[in-house]
């Protein structure tokens, strides 16, 4: 990754904004939407946005701000940016941020527009309901790994909480009260045909993203293994053990 995506709470916090014109106005609207307090250059702040047209004036302002250890976003000057502002899909409290490291705002916008058509307006409502039943989920599945597998299965395509299928208002309640968890525990195996993760099937990618333990042929490319959960255990081995670890285990072979 070229950057670490972060969601920063700005409500009531000062953010320096320098510049006039359309670009500055757009940044102002975005900051106000996030609840930030727009401030001038001398304010005590952690973040600043420089939307000054003149190159010399802009770089001078950037230098002054960085000398104060303030993180800077410089509009249309990606090399000078400490952080970038993504295109945003807002299904409050669900936020999806799309960034390109400042290389192409147009591409980020195009991806946002595509996602806007895919994600139902009720997605935020479902997220809020899930937040309200956290205690009930812990009671239903006391073990954290069991709980995670149950949630993964619920969000699967055609699952009771499929986020792209506009679940009913009581779907969360009915899911918690239902029998079983639908999680695919045990050992699952598949064979990859190349080192390119784009050659993975949808089913293979889902297995990788959910597995607690990833057993793999030593020849399997790191790019394939990177599609697994970051906290999944990874073990290189020629063959899987007779008794797989608890939870969901996959064995990835290489053709």
VEXROLO-313610 format. One record per atom (N, C-alpha, C): residue in one letter; x, y, z. Coordinates in steps of 0.02 Angstrom, whole numbers, plus 50000, padded with zeros to 5 digits. Atoms other than C-alpha are relative to their C-alpha. Last residue first. Layout:
AXYZ;...
//
This chain:
X500005004450058;X499624868149472;X500704999649970;X499774996450060;X499904875849643;X500054995149943;X499505003550041;X498924869649793;X500205004349941;X499924997350068;X498024880249921;X500574996449966;X499365002150026;X497424871250078;X500045002049927;X499975001550071;X496034880050170;X500714997749983;X499325000850026;X495604879750354;X499954998749925;X500005001050072;X494004886250437;X500724999949974;X500234994550041;X493934883850624;X500034998249926;X500694998049988;X494974872050726;X499825006049958;X500124995849942;X496584866250647;X499265001750007;X499884992950010;X496544852050520;X499895004050064;X500494996449959;X496714833850573;X500135007449993;X500595004349995;X497554823150440;X499455003450040;X499995005049947;X498754837650405;X499364995850000;X500344997949938;X498754846350235;X500034994650053;X500665003049995;X500084841550106;X499675002450065;X500125003850062;X501684849650044;X499314997049999;X499945007349990;X501714863050179;X499844996549934;X499795003350062;X501874881950197;X500094992550014;X499525005349990;X500874888350346;X500164996849932;X499765002650065;X499924904750352;X500544994950013;X499385003749994;X498864909450505;X500194997249932;X500045007250009;X497524922250462;X500704996950007;X499845003549938;X497734939550539;X499944992449993;X499344998149975;X497884949050374;X500194996050062;X500054995249946;X496414939550300;X500695001550028;X500265002749937;X496894930550141;X499945005550051;X500734999450002;X497104939649975;X499674996950062;X500204993449976;X498934942250014;X499255001049999;X500095000449927;X499174923449994;X499795006750029;X500615004049987;X498894925149807;X499865000050074;X500574995850021;X500154939449791;X499344996350010;X500214995549946;X501384929149894;X499395004249982;X499724993250000;X501424916249754;X499755004150059;X500544995150008;X501014897949790;X500285007150010;X499954996650065;X502594887549765;X499455005349989;X499494994749999;X502724883249950;X500075003949935;X499415002550036;X501064873849932;X500525005750002;X499884998850071;X499864881850053;X500634996649977;X499465004650016;X498984879950219;X500135000649925;X499875001150071;X497944895350259;X500624995549994;X499335002750014;X497194895450434;X500074998749925;X499614998749939;X495714905850496;X500724997849989;X499655005549966;X495004906450320;X500355002450063;X500335002149939;X493754919850272;X500394995150042;X500154994349957;X494624930250139;X499694998050066;X499404996849975;X495444915150061;X499845005550050;X499705004649952;X493794905850046;X500635003150031;X500394999849938;X492994921049966;X500294995350053;X499854993749966;X494394922749839;X499615000450066;X499345000649971;X494214904349793;X500185006350040;X500055004649944;X492334905949767;X500684999450035;X500344996549946;X492554921449658;X499974995650062;X500724999850009;X493824912149552;X499705003850059;X500405003549950;X495644916949568;X499265000449981;X500235006350027;X496464922349405;X499614995850051;X500594998850041;X496544940449464;X499744993649968;X500615000649960;X497714934349602;X499365001449960;X500394993950005;X499064931449469;X499364999350041;X499804995749944;X500344918149517;X499595006550002;X499494995050017;X499504905249406;X500185003950063;X499695001650064;X498374889849404;X500555005049980;X499924994050041;X497824889649584;X500414998449938;X499374999650035;X497184873349660;X500025006549959;X500074998350071;X495824871849790;X500705000949971;X499394999750040;X495584864749963;X499845001949928;X500194998850069;X494334866350104;X500645000649959;X499484999150050;X494594859250278;X499715000849930;X499675005950027;X493344861450420;X500525001949947;X499425002149962;X492144875850452;X500314993849967;X499705005850032;X490984883750325;X500654998150036;X499294999250016;X489934895250431;X500294993549972;X499875000050072;X488044893950418;X500725000549980;X499684993750020;X487844899350599;X500185000249926;X499365000950034;X486644886850673;X500315006649981;X499605005849979;X484824890350715;X500644999749960;X500005006150040;X484064907550693;X500454994650027;X500435005049969;X483774920550830;X500014993349963;X499745001749934;X485264930950778;X499594994550033;X499375003550008;X484724930450596;X500294997850067;X500155006950019;X482914934750635;X500644996049992;X500315003549943;X483454950350730;X499874992749983;X499485000949949;X484624955950591;X499734996150059;X499535005350021;X483324952950454;X500524998650054;X499905004549943;X481974963150545;X500504994449985;X499854996349940;X482034978050426;X500154995550060;X500584997049968;X482124966950273;X500205003250066;X500345004249951;X483784964150183;X499415003750033;X500494996149963;X484184975250032;X499614995650049;X500675002750015;X485094962149925;X499445003550037;X500214997450065;X486804970249912;X499294997949982;X500054992750000;X487224968550097;X499785003049934;X499654998150062;X486784949850101;X499945007649990;X499824992949995;X486144948850280;X500405002349939;X500554996249969;X485184932350272;X500145007550006;X500055001049928;X486434925250147;X499465004450030;X500595004049984;X486104925249959;X499914998750074;X500504999150052;X487884931149925;X499414995350014;X499855003250064;X488794929950091;X499445001449950;X499904995050052;X488484942650229;X500134997149931;X500604996050006;X487724929850348;X500055005149943;X500515004050035;X489154917650317;X499365004049989;X499795000950069;X490454930750363;X499484996249960;X500114993750035;X489484935450519;X500204999549926;X500734999150008;X489384917450576;X499845006449962;X500225004550054;X491244915150543;X499255000649988;X499774997450064;X491654930650646;X499774995649942;X500404994150016;X490564924850790;X500205002849932;X500665002350022;X491334907650791;X499575005949978;X499915003150066;X493064915550796;X499344997449974;X499904994850051;X492564927350938;X500074997049930;X499325000550027;X491844913251045;X500085004949942;X499504997449952;X490294919051138;X500714999849973;X499375003450018;X489164916650985;X500555002650045;X500185005450046;X487354920651034;X500614996049981;X500365005249962;X487874930851187;X499844994049956;X499515003149955;X489174940451088;X499684994450041;X499565004350041;X487904943450950;X500514996550044;X500385006050018;X486624949751077;X500434995349958;X500035004249940;X487904961851148;X499634993549986;X499335002949987;X488284968550975;X499994995450060;X500085006949973;X486424970850939;X500674996750013;X500445000149942;X486374989850917;X499944993150032;X499674996849943;X487884990150804;X499594999650063;X499475004649978;X487054977450689;X500385003050060;X500335005449962;X485514988550682;X500514995050025;X500214997349936;X486595003550633;X499664994650043;X499404999249959;X487434993550496;X499825002550070;X499815006749978;X485734988150429;X500625000450045;X500485002249949;X485155006250424;X500184993150027;X499844996749937;X486745011450333;X499534997950056;X499405003049972;X486454998550198;X500195003150067;X500145002749933;X484655004150170;X500634997150033;X500054994449953;X485125015450023;X499914997650071;X500674997649984;X485665000049927;X500015005650051;X500125000649928;X487454998749861;X499315002850018;X500025006849976;X487684994849677;X499774999450073;X500565003550030;X487245011549596;X499924992950027;X500634996949979;X488345021349715;X499404996249972;X500195002949936;X489755008949683;X499345002950025;X500205006950011;X489825013749500;X499754996950065;X500645000050034;X489825032349541;X499754992949987;X500524998249952;X491215029949668;X499314999749967;X500125005849958;X492265020649540;X499465001450052;X500355005050041;X492075034849416;X499844993750041;X500704997950009;X492525047649549;X499604994949961;X500335001049936;X494115038249598;X499255001949995;X500105007249992;X494595037349414;X499644998550066;X500535002150046;X494315056049393;X499864992650006;X500644998849967;X495335060049548;X499424997749957;X500564998950045;X496815051849463;X499355000750039;X499825000750070;X498585050649533;X499425001549953;X499954993650034;X498235057949705;X500154999549926;X499364996949983;X498615041749794;X500115006649965;X499515002050051;X497185033549701;X500685003050014;X499434995650012;X495885033949839;X500464997249946;X499635002450059;X494145027049860;X500565004949986;X499534995050026;X493315028850031;X500404996949944;X499535003450044;X491765018850078;X500435005449968;X499644995650045;X490815025250228;X500494995949959;X499525003350044;X489485015350320;X500315005349954;X499314999149979;X488705025250464;X500524996449957;X499894999149929;X488015033050356;X499634994850043;X500615003449977;X487855026350181;X500044999950076;X500254998949932;X489105038550106;X499334996450010;X500685002650004;X490155033449956;X499735000150071;X500365003049944;X491675044649962;X499314997649979;X500704999850020;X493015049549837;X499624995950051;X500285004950046;X494605050849937;X499325002049972;X500715000549984;X495535065650012;X499664995549949;X500454998350055;X497415063850007;X499284999050023;X500615004050003;X498695064350146;X499595002349941;X499905004949947;X500485070550166;X499394995450004;X500525002149953;X500315079049998;X500244995050052;X499944996149938;X501745088349914;X499504997750053;X499345001249971;X501995075649774;X500095003650067;X499955006349963;X500125075649742;X500674998850033;X499275000749990;X500045094149695;X500144993750040;X499675000650065;X498295096449622;X500764999850005;X500435001350057;X497625102149793;X500405000349935;X499894994550047;X498955101249928;X499624998449936;X500265002150064;X498425090550077;X500065006049953;X500274995650052;X499545094350223;X499724996049942;X500095004050060;X499945086050389;X499615003949948;X500705000750019;X500505099250514;X499974995849936;X500215007049993;X502235096850589;X499254999049988;X500365000549936;X502465115650610;X499744993050013;X499514998349949;X503785115950473;X499704999850069;X499635006149984;X502495106750368;X500545001450052;X500435004649963;X501345121850378;X500394993850021;X500134997249933;X502665134450328;X499604995150043;X499385000449961;X503275123450184;X499895002750071;X499895007049983;X501505121050118;X500624999350044;X500475001749946;X501195139750125;X500094992850023;X499784996449940;X502775143250025;X499544998450059;X499445003649972;X502315129649901;X500285003550062;X500215006449973;X500605137249873;X500574996450033;X500374998849937;X501225155149856;X499804993450032;X499534997549950;X502525149849727;X499665001150068;X499535005149978;X501305138949631;X500465002450056;X499324998050018;X499885151549622;X500504995150030;X499855001050071;X498205142549631;X500735001549984;X499764993650028;X498055140549821;X500224998849927;X500334999650066;X497025125749882;X500165006749968;X499764994150037;X498095120950032;X499704999749930;X500115000850072;X497205109150152;X500215006549966;X500104994050040;X497825107850330;X499894998149928;X500095001050071;X497785094750467;X499915006849965;X499595005750021;X498415094150647;X499994999049924;X500365005450033;X497795111150701;X500494994549981;X499705006149976;X498265126250807;X499604994149973;X500365004149951;X497675140750702;X500414994050021;X499694999549934;X498905152650618;X499674995650053;X499335003049997;X498445147350442;X500294999950070;X499474996850039;X496585150650457;X500684997150015;X499574995349966;X495245138850523;X500515003049951;X499544997350049;X493735128950463;X500415005650032;X500014992849993;X492955119450609;X500535002849952;X499384996549983;X492655101550556;X499875007550008;X500054996949935;X490935093150562;X500615003950022;X499705004449950;X491235080750421;X500005003150069;X500415006049998;X490015090150308;X500254995150053;X500604998249962;X490945106050351;X499534994050007;X499814999449930;X492555098150291;X499415001750045;X499845006749975;X491775092550127;X500175000250074;X500635003749993;X490965109450095;X500124993150030;X500374997249944;X492605118350130;X499354996150012;X499695002749939;X493545106650014;X499645002650062;X500185007149996;X492325110949873;X500294996850063;X500715000449980;X492495129549909;X499784992850007;X500044998649929;X494395128249904;X499284999550025;X499695005649964;X494335119849734;X499955001050075;X500435006050000;X493075132349665;X500304994350041;X500215003050063;X494005148149712;X499634993450010;X500664997750022;X494975153749862;X499824996249937;X500154999450070;X496465147049959;X499295002449987;X499724994150032;X496995140650129;X499824999949926;X500165000050072;X496015128650239;X500255006649970;X499794994050037;X496665124450413;X499824999149926;X499615002050059;X495675110850503;X500155006449961;X499794995250052;X495025114250678;X500404996649945;X499274999250001;X494115100450775;X500205004849944;X499774995149952;X492275101450822;X500745001350000;X500534995949970;X491835085450730;X500295004650054;X499824993050001;X493405079550640;X499495004650033;X500574996249975;X493355060750672;X500205007450006;X499854995449946;X494705053250562;X499385003850021;X500604996049994;X494415037750454;X500095004350063;X500234998649933;X496115031150403;X499345003949997;X500654996649996;X496785023050245;X499785000850073;X500445003549953;X498645018950260;X499345003750004;X500254996049944;X499575024750105;X499594995650046;X499634993650001;X500615017649961;X499805004450058;X500424994050000;X500005000050000;X500445006250000;
//
